[in-house]
Amino acid sequence: MELVADLIKVLLPAGLVLWAMYLTISSFLKKEISQKELDIKAESIKTLLPIRLQAYERMALFLERISPNNLLIRLSGRVATVAEFQQLMLIEIREEFSHNLSQQVYMSDEAWLTIKNAMNETVTLINLSAKDLAPEANALALSKQILEVVLSKNVIPSDDALKFIKQEMRDNFM
């Protein structure tokens, strides 16, 4: 019995010391892991922030480029008929959109949907304006028709989307 008591006298303090060491090392390792995760997250943010800002900048440029006013100025004089001008504008919008398609990865779903809707509304505006004109009419007639529709509705589809992404940028990054 004395042997058991001596064994308990030795094992109990040794066990308590081991338990205390385990808790200390476990706590230290948890803190280290947590710090490493924070460092990785900070590095990720440091890398992703400029890319995300660039995505918003590129989509702002896209919206400016597909704005009816800018589109008409940039593409006027390249073709002669309404049908050709309509096709040229639609191709230009689709190419611009395809070029910037990957930017959706860095934007919120709501911002991307707003941009897509603005593009679709611009395409609809062009198509509706061209519908009332003869396909072989002068391309200038389509420009006038588009501007008349924009003035009558007093809304440019890309303007609302541009305001939205500007606000989202301010809210998320500034």
Sequence and secondary structure as in RCSB ss.txt:
>XXXX:A:sequence
MELVADLIKVLLPAGLVLWAMYLTISSFLKKEISQKELDIKAESIKTLLPIRLQAYERMALFLERISPNNLLIRL
SGRVATVAEFQQLMLIEIREEFSHNLSQQVYMSDEAWLTIKNAMNETVTLINLSAKDLAPEANALALSKQILEVV
LSKNVIPSDDALKFIKQEMRDNFM
>XXXX:A:secstr
 HHHHHHHHHHHHHHHHHHHHHHHHHHHHHHHHHHHHHHHHHHHHHHHHHHHHHHHHHHHHHHHHHSHHHHHHHH
TTS SBHHHHHHHHHHHHHHHHHHTGGGGGGS HHHHHHHHHHHHHHHHHHHHHHHTS TTSBHHHHHHHHHHHH
HHHT  HHHHHHHHHHHHHHHHH 
